[in-house]
Amino acid sequence: MHHDDLQIDTERLTLRQPTRDDFAGSLAMWSDADVTRFIGGRPFTHEETWARLLRYVGHWQVLGFGYWIVRERDTGRYVGEVGFADYQRDLDPPLNGVPEAGWAIAPHAHGKGYATEAVRAATRWADRRWPGAHTTCIVDPDNALSLRVAAKCGYVQTGRATYRGNTSLVFERPSAPV
């Protein structure tokens, strides 16, 4: 594992691998109905958020990639979670193991461009990690904010898919030359 996998610094943010100490910030974010409106449709429980954090750690352990916890560089304040996963989703049509980007930002940090800054840092990392490969993401068609972040970060809609009975838009981003 390279050091730049463990931590990425941007102008305003630090992205680093999750630890147990991130649980409180994660729980506060995933308990917020505005955050989960387009991700599962309801606030996550304590148990579900704990399972999510363990899933992030497991991704790094098993697959060598995953989600970073995003914090403000100046204050250390929790901002959100950004990264790549292989969730083996029961998606129709399937993603076939292509790394899936995702992001969630705590309400107090909305409107500052943090999601775009963090996702751009993550996609630059992906370009180094998987040269010549593409990444994907799925976004609820009603999630205007995430649709804008996806577009700003180079994701282009390639289709639609059904997940848990709902339609998601599927996006791909070709790898940029490093």
Backbone as CSV, one residue per row, in Angstrom:
resi,resn,N_x,N_y,N_z,CA_x,CA_y,CA_z,C_x,C_y,C_z
1,MET,0.856,-1.188,0.000,0.000,0.000,0.000,0.896,1.244,0.000
2,HIS,0.655,2.121,-0.952,1.435,3.353,-1.039,0.912,4.387,-0.057
3,HIS,1.788,5.319,0.331,1.356,6.376,1.248,0.204,7.180,0.641
4,ASP,0.233,7.407,-0.694,-0.829,8.228,-1.287,-2.159,7.493,-1.327
5,ASP,-2.169,6.185,-0.991,-3.446,5.496,-0.803,-4.034,5.875,0.553
6,LEU,-3.144,6.084,1.526,-3.579,6.310,2.900,-4.117,7.714,3.097
7,GLN,-3.502,8.684,2.425,-3.928,10.072,2.613,-3.708,10.874,1.347
8,ILE,-4.698,11.670,1.009,-4.618,12.597,-0.120,-4.981,13.976,0.413
9,ASP,-4.137,14.954,0.135,-4.439,16.327,0.531,-4.814,17.142,-0.694
10,THR,-5.882,17.914,-0.573,-6.254,18.875,-1.609,-6.069,20.265,-1.004
11,GLU,-6.508,21.279,-1.728,-6.354,22.646,-1.231,-6.996,22.820,0.149
12,ARG,-8.206,22.289,0.323,-8.944,22.516,1.565,-9.221,21.264,2.373
13,LEU,-8.962,20.098,1.793,-9.432,18.849,2.390,-8.310,17.823,2.560
14,THR,-8.518,16.907,3.486,-7.687,15.716,3.619,-8.596,14.510,3.465
15,LEU,-8.197,13.593,2.590,-8.890,12.322,2.432,-7.971,11.264,3.019
16,ARG,-8.470,10.477,3.975,-7.640,9.399,4.524,-8.499,8.195,4.835
17,GLN,-7.814,7.053,4.933,-8.545,5.818,5.159,-9.296,5.863,6.481
18,PRO,-10.456,5.214,6.534,-11.295,5.275,7.726,-10.729,4.476,8.899
19,THR,-11.012,4.984,10.092,-10.677,4.278,11.323,-11.915,4.304,12.217
20,ARG,-11.827,3.580,13.309,-12.918,3.547,14.284,-13.273,4.957,14.778
21,ASP,-12.274,5.833,14.837,-12.494,7.195,15.330,-13.401,8.025,14.427
22,ASP,-13.650,7.560,13.211,-14.505,8.294,12.275,-15.985,7.971,12.459
23,PHE,-16.291,7.008,13.346,-17.667,6.539,13.456,-18.642,7.650,13.849
24,ALA,-18.272,8.491,14.803,-19.204,9.536,15.275,-19.604,10.470,14.139
25,GLY,-18.628,10.927,13.355,-18.935,11.811,12.225,-19.779,11.111,11.180
26,SER,-19.438,9.860,10.920,-20.175,9.068,9.940,-21.622,8.865,10.395
27,LEU,-21.803,8.522,11.657,-23.147,8.296,12.188,-23.991,9.563,12.104
28,ALA,-23.404,10.697,12.463,-24.150,11.961,12.389,-24.607,12.226,10.952
29,MET,-23.727,11.981,9.978,-24.089,12.237,8.589,-25.167,11.271,8.108
30,TRP,-24.963,9.961,8.320,-25.898,8.960,7.790,-27.226,8.941,8.550
31,SER,-27.297,9.598,9.714,-28.550,9.715,10.457,-29.420,10.862,9.935
32,ASP,-28.876,11.649,9.021,-29.555,12.845,8.525,-30.424,12.508,7.309
33,ALA,-31.705,12.822,7.387,-32.648,12.467,6.317,-32.310,13.150,4.992
34,ASP,-31.726,14.361,5.028,-31.344,15.021,3.775,-30.235,14.261,3.062
35,VAL,-29.315,13.686,3.825,-28.200,12.945,3.236,-28.701,11.656,2.584
36,THR,-29.636,10.983,3.236,-30.050,9.653,2.776,-31.272,9.673,1.856
37,ARG,-31.808,10.859,1.584,-33.029,10.923,0.767,-32.867,10.172,-0.554
38,PHE,-31.690,10.291,-1.188,-31.455,9.625,-2.468,-30.537,8.415,-2.324
39,ILE,-30.171,8.084,-1.098,-29.294,6.931,-0.840,-30.015,6.057,0.177
40,GLY,-30.842,5.172,-0.311,-31.571,4.276,0.589,-32.925,4.798,1.033
41,GLY,-33.118,6.127,0.966,-34.434,6.696,1.217,-34.808,6.935,2.667
42,ARG,-33.949,6.542,3.605,-34.254,6.770,5.020,-32.936,6.851,5.781
43,PRO,-32.937,7.534,6.931,-31.707,7.602,7.726,-31.217,6.205,8.108
44,PHE,-29.901,6.048,8.190,-29.309,4.772,8.569,-29.291,4.655,10.088
45,THR,-29.426,3.433,10.577,-29.338,3.185,12.010,-27.870,3.155,12.442
46,HIS,-27.671,3.163,13.742,-26.340,3.007,14.338,-25.668,1.749,13.769
47,GLU,-26.402,0.646,13.782,-25.867,-0.635,13.320,-25.503,-0.596,11.833
48,GLU,-26.380,0.000,11.020,-26.108,0.083,9.578,-24.895,0.959,9.282
49,THR,-24.742,2.049,10.024,-23.592,2.932,9.810,-22.308,2.233,10.225
50,TRP,-22.345,1.491,11.322,-21.177,0.717,11.757,-20.797,-0.295,10.673
51,ALA,-21.803,-0.993,10.107,-21.542,-1.974,9.054,-20.929,-1.293,7.825
52,ARG,-21.367,-0.090,7.515,-20.823,0.667,6.379,-19.347,0.989,6.632
53,LEU,-19.033,1.462,7.827,-17.645,1.785,8.145,-16.763,0.535,8.034
54,LEU,-17.253,-0.592,8.542,-16.495,-1.842,8.434,-16.338,-2.269,6.978
55,ARG,-17.357,-2.014,6.187,-17.292,-2.341,4.754,-16.208,-1.503,4.071
56,TYR,-16.101,-0.243,4.455,-15.033,0.607,3.896,-13.656,0.035,4.243
57,VAL,-13.464,-0.285,5.524,-12.183,-0.833,5.969,-11.899,-2.144,5.229
58,GLY,-12.921,-2.975,5.090,-12.775,-4.244,4.393,-12.377,-4.077,2.938
59,HIS,-12.912,-3.059,2.280,-12.519,-2.796,0.890,-11.011,-2.580,0.787
60,TRP,-10.469,-1.739,1.665,-9.027,-1.474,1.625,-8.243,-2.750,1.907
61,GLN,-8.699,-3.537,2.878,-7.992,-4.759,3.255,-8.023,-5.802,2.143
62,VAL,-9.190,-6.001,1.553,-9.379,-7.110,0.621,-9.065,-6.705,-0.821
63,LEU,-9.452,-5.491,-1.212,-9.354,-5.081,-2.612,-8.271,-4.034,-2.886
64,GLY,-7.723,-3.412,-1.824,-6.674,-2.416,-2.042,-7.195,-1.063,-2.501
65,PHE,-8.514,-0.874,-2.415,-9.111,0.441,-2.665,-10.366,0.532,-1.817
66,GLY,-10.940,1.729,-1.746,-12.128,1.886,-0.919,-12.509,3.346,-0.793
67,TYR,-13.135,3.653,0.337,-13.569,5.024,0.620,-12.593,5.692,1.570
68,TRP,-12.438,6.973,1.365,-11.686,7.802,2.302,-12.683,8.599,3.150
69,ILE,-12.276,8.924,4.358,-12.997,9.899,5.176,-12.432,11.269,4.803
70,VAL,-13.319,12.212,4.568,-12.915,13.558,4.156,-13.060,14.494,5.349
71,ARG,-12.001,15.233,5.621,-12.023,16.235,6.695,-11.444,17.546,6.179
72,GLU,-11.853,18.645,6.827,-11.254,19.946,6.498,-9.810,19.943,6.963
73,ARG,-8.920,20.398,6.106,-7.503,20.427,6.478,-7.248,21.355,7.654
74,ASP,-7.892,22.525,7.640,-7.617,23.537,8.669,-8.158,23.144,10.033
75,THR,-9.367,22.592,10.071,-10.039,22.354,11.346,-10.076,20.891,11.751
76,GLY,-9.888,19.976,10.797,-10.034,18.553,11.073,-11.482,18.116,11.148
77,ARG,-12.400,19.035,10.877,-13.828,18.718,10.988,-14.250,17.704,9.927
78,TYR,-15.050,16.733,10.340,-15.573,15.706,9.436,-16.417,16.362,8.339
79,VAL,-16.143,16.002,7.077,-16.868,16.559,5.933,-17.726,15.496,5.252
80,GLY,-17.192,14.276,5.124,-17.969,13.256,4.434,-17.118,12.065,4.051
81,GLU,-17.609,11.316,3.072,-16.978,10.072,2.644,-16.999,10.013,1.129
82,VAL,-15.847,9.692,0.546,-15.693,9.656,-0.912,-14.790,8.488,-1.254
83,GLY,-15.102,7.798,-2.331,-14.182,6.748,-2.746,-14.749,5.831,-3.796
84,PHE,-14.166,4.633,-3.853,-14.537,3.623,-4.844,-14.846,2.315,-4.143
85,ALA,-15.774,1.564,-4.710,-16.177,0.307,-4.107,-16.524,-0.699,-5.192
86,ASP,-16.515,-1.952,-4.789,-17.122,-3.011,-5.583,-18.129,-3.669,-4.655
87,TYR,-19.371,-3.214,-4.737,-20.412,-3.672,-3.834,-21.076,-4.969,-4.297
88,GLN,-20.675,-5.464,-5.490,-21.333,-6.661,-6.038,-22.850,-6.449,-6.032
89,ARG,-23.273,-5.256,-6.449,-24.698,-4.925,-6.426,-25.486,-5.850,-7.349
90,ASP,-26.703,-6.151,-6.912,-27.633,-6.896,-7.752,-28.311,-5.867,-8.660
91,LEU,-27.542,-5.396,-9.634,-27.948,-4.290,-10.502,-28.254,-4.862,-11.877
92,ASP,-29.273,-4.341,-12.543,-29.624,-4.814,-13.877,-29.632,-3.631,-14.832
93,PRO,-28.678,-3.550,-15.787,-27.567,-4.487,-16.002,-26.451,-4.300,-14.968
94,PRO,-25.625,-5.343,-14.750,-24.586,-5.283,-13.711,-23.410,-4.372,-14.092
95,LEU,-22.659,-3.945,-13.079,-21.472,-3.104,-13.304,-20.237,-3.940,-13.634
96,ASN,-20.310,-5.250,-13.394,-19.230,-6.169,-13.773,-17.864,-5.813,-13.188
97,GLY,-17.846,-5.490,-11.898,-16.565,-5.311,-11.225,-15.848,-4.005,-11.510
98,VAL,-16.451,-3.104,-12.290,-15.835,-1.796,-12.537,-15.924,-0.989,-11.243
99,PRO,-14.824,-0.377,-10.791,-14.890,0.397,-9.547,-15.975,1.482,-9.613
100,GLU,-16.810,1.502,-8.583,-17.943,2.419,-8.524,-17.628,3.561,-7.567
101,ALA,-17.617,4.765,-8.113,-17.372,5.951,-7.289,-18.629,6.298,-6.503
102,GLY,-18.418,6.875,-5.323,-19.535,7.356,-4.533,-19.073,8.458,-3.606
103,TRP,-20.021,9.233,-3.150,-19.688,10.342,-2.249,-20.905,10.725,-1.434
104,ALA,-20.640,11.190,-0.230,-21.679,11.737,0.645,-21.021,12.821,1.486
105,ILE,-21.702,13.942,1.616,-21.155,15.099,2.327,-22.122,15.489,3.447
106,ALA,-21.568,15.743,4.627,-22.381,16.138,5.778,-23.089,17.469,5.495
107,PRO,-24.309,17.632,5.994,-25.086,18.843,5.699,-24.360,20.148,6.023
108,HIS,-23.604,20.187,7.120,-22.922,21.442,7.477,-21.892,21.851,6.431
109,ALA,-21.469,20.894,5.586,-20.429,21.165,4.600,-20.986,21.329,3.184
110,HIS,-22.310,21.308,3.040,-22.901,21.466,1.707,-22.674,22.876,1.175
111,GLY,-22.640,22.992,-0.138,-22.586,24.299,-0.788,-21.213,24.929,-0.833
112,LYS,-20.173,24.180,-0.485,-18.814,24.736,-0.479,-17.943,24.162,-1.586
113,GLY,-18.507,23.285,-2.396,-17.721,22.654,-3.454,-16.838,21.524,-2.952
114,TYR,-17.078,21.078,-1.730,-16.244,20.018,-1.146,-16.398,18.687,-1.880
115,ALA,-17.630,18.353,-2.284,-17.839,17.075,-2.975,-17.018,17.041,-4.256
116,THR,-17.106,18.092,-5.048,-16.361,18.141,-6.313,-14.862,18.086,-6.061
117,GLU,-14.381,18.822,-5.081,-12.948,18.830,-4.762,-12.474,17.433,-4.346
118,ALA,-13.267,16.772,-3.511,-12.883,15.450,-3.028,-12.990,14.393,-4.127
119,VAL,-14.066,14.438,-4.913,-14.232,13.443,-5.987,-13.147,13.631,-7.051
120,ARG,-12.795,14.860,-7.358,-11.697,15.076,-8.324,-10.388,14.496,-7.805
121,ALA,-10.120,14.652,-6.513,-8.909,14.059,-5.928,-8.968,12.540,-6.028
122,ALA,-10.135,11.974,-5.768,-10.303,10.518,-5.842,-10.132,10.016,-7.271
123,THR,-10.668,10.743,-8.252,-10.536,10.278,-9.642,-9.100,10.418,-10.139
124,ARG,-8.373,11.426,-9.659,-6.934,11.506,-10.005,-6.201,10.297,-9.443
125,TRP,-6.552,9.908,-8.212,-5.973,8.705,-7.609,-6.302,7.481,-8.466
126,ALA,-7.571,7.383,-8.905,-8.011,6.242,-9.723,-7.247,6.175,-11.043
127,ASP,-6.956,7.333,-11.625,-6.208,7.355,-12.891,-4.809,6.769,-12.709
128,ARG,-4.219,6.995,-11.542,-2.902,6.406,-11.257,-3.030,4.926,-10.909
129,ARG,-4.080,4.579,-10.185,-4.264,3.202,-9.707,-4.640,2.249,-10.829
130,TRP,-5.508,2.725,-11.741,-6.006,1.887,-12.844,-5.789,2.606,-14.172
131,PRO,-4.524,2.740,-14.624,-4.274,3.483,-15.871,-5.050,2.865,-17.042
132,GLY,-5.709,3.732,-17.793,-6.425,3.280,-18.974,-7.792,2.678,-18.696
133,ALA,-8.140,2.520,-17.435,-9.438,1.929,-17.092,-10.469,3.026,-16.843
134,HIS,-11.721,2.643,-16.767,-12.747,3.631,-16.432,-13.374,3.266,-15.090
135,THR,-14.004,4.267,-14.496,-14.776,4.056,-13.281,-16.223,4.415,-13.594
136,THR,-17.104,4.037,-12.705,-18.526,4.246,-12.934,-19.139,4.862,-11.675
137,CYS,-20.355,5.329,-11.784,-21.134,5.684,-10.602,-22.600,5.582,-10.975
138,ILE,-23.427,5.375,-9.973,-24.868,5.369,-10.201,-25.478,6.459,-9.324
139,VAL,-26.431,7.194,-9.922,-27.025,8.342,-9.229,-28.532,8.299,-9.425
140,ASP,-29.257,8.579,-8.359,-30.712,8.714,-8.433,-31.040,9.854,-9.398
141,PRO,-31.969,9.636,-10.339,-32.279,10.690,-11.331,-32.754,11.998,-10.708
142,ASP,-33.277,11.953,-9.470,-33.765,13.176,-8.818,-32.700,13.890,-7.990
143,ASN,-31.514,13.313,-7.914,-30.466,13.871,-7.054,-29.652,14.906,-7.840
144,ALA,-30.226,16.106,-7.943,-29.624,17.153,-8.784,-28.198,17.490,-8.358
145,LEU,-27.941,17.540,-7.038,-26.606,17.904,-6.568,-25.562,16.866,-7.000
146,SER,-25.869,15.586,-6.823,-24.914,14.547,-7.215,-24.761,14.461,-8.726
147,LEU,-25.818,14.728,-9.457,-25.706,14.739,-10.922,-24.730,15.825,-11.360
148,ARG,-24.754,16.969,-10.674,-23.850,18.068,-11.007,-22.407,17.705,-10.650
149,VAL,-22.212,17.086,-9.487,-20.860,16.659,-9.086,-20.312,15.655,-10.105
150,ALA,-21.132,14.687,-10.483,-20.695,13.669,-11.454,-20.232,14.343,-12.753
151,ALA,-21.029,15.280,-13.244,-20.687,15.957,-14.502,-19.391,16.764,-14.367
152,LYS,-19.254,17.499,-13.265,-18.045,18.307,-13.060,-16.797,17.442,-12.973
153,CYS,-16.961,16.190,-12.546,-15.826,15.297,-12.338,-15.589,14.360,-13.517
154,GLY,-16.263,14.619,-14.633,-15.979,13.883,-15.859,-16.826,12.646,-16.095
155,TYR,-17.860,12.440,-15.295,-18.735,11.280,-15.496,-19.816,11.625,-16.524
156,VAL,-20.019,10.703,-17.467,-20.970,10.888,-18.557,-21.994,9.763,-18.482
157,GLN,-23.268,10.112,-18.597,-24.300,9.076,-18.507,-24.198,8.110,-19.674
158,THR,-24.206,6.806,-19.342,-24.121,5.765,-20.372,-25.369,4.895,-20.396
159,GLY,-26.241,5.057,-19.426,-27.436,4.232,-19.421,-28.217,4.383,-18.144
160,ARG,-29.130,3.436,-17.966,-29.958,3.381,-16.767,-29.870,1.970,-16.234
161,ALA,-30.117,1.815,-14.947,-30.139,0.477,-14.361,-31.209,0.448,-13.277
162,THR,-31.645,-0.740,-12.949,-32.612,-0.921,-11.877,-31.892,-1.531,-10.690
163,TYR,-32.044,-0.882,-9.533,-31.447,-1.373,-8.295,-32.501,-1.298,-7.209
164,ARG,-32.778,-2.450,-6.589,-33.797,-2.541,-5.536,-35.129,-1.916,-5.982
165,GLY,-35.474,-2.165,-7.243,-36.757,-1.711,-7.771,-36.800,-0.271,-8.231
166,ASN,-35.700,0.461,-8.078,-35.660,1.863,-8.482,-34.710,2.075,-9.651
167,THR,-35.007,3.088,-10.436,-34.144,3.428,-11.565,-32.995,4.296,-11.085
168,SER,-31.808,3.936,-11.511,-30.622,4.764,-11.286,-30.023,5.104,-12.636
169,LEU,-29.409,6.263,-12.719,-28.648,6.613,-13.919,-27.235,6.084,-13.736
170,VAL,-26.684,5.520,-14.806,-25.340,4.953,-14.768,-24.402,5.870,-15.543
171,PHE,-23.281,6.187,-14.930,-22.291,7.082,-15.517,-20.954,6.380,-15.613
172,GLU,-20.169,6.764,-16.606,-18.789,6.268,-16.706,-17.863,7.455,-16.886
173,ARG,-16.655,7.272,-16.405,-15.605,8.271,-16.578,-14.382,7.545,-17.108
174,PRO,-13.959,7.921,-18.330,-12.736,7.299,-18.847,-11.531,7.778,-18.038
175,SER,-10.528,6.924,-17.954,-9.299,7.305,-17.271,-8.632,8.453,-18.012
176,ALA,-8.159,9.445,-17.287,-7.421,10.546,-17.896,-5.938,10.182,-17.885
177,PRO,-5.167,10.662,-18.876,-3.725,10.394,-18.841,-3.118,10.957,-17.561
178,VAL,-2.207,10.221,-16.966,-1.638,10.647,-15.683,-0.480,11.582,-15.920
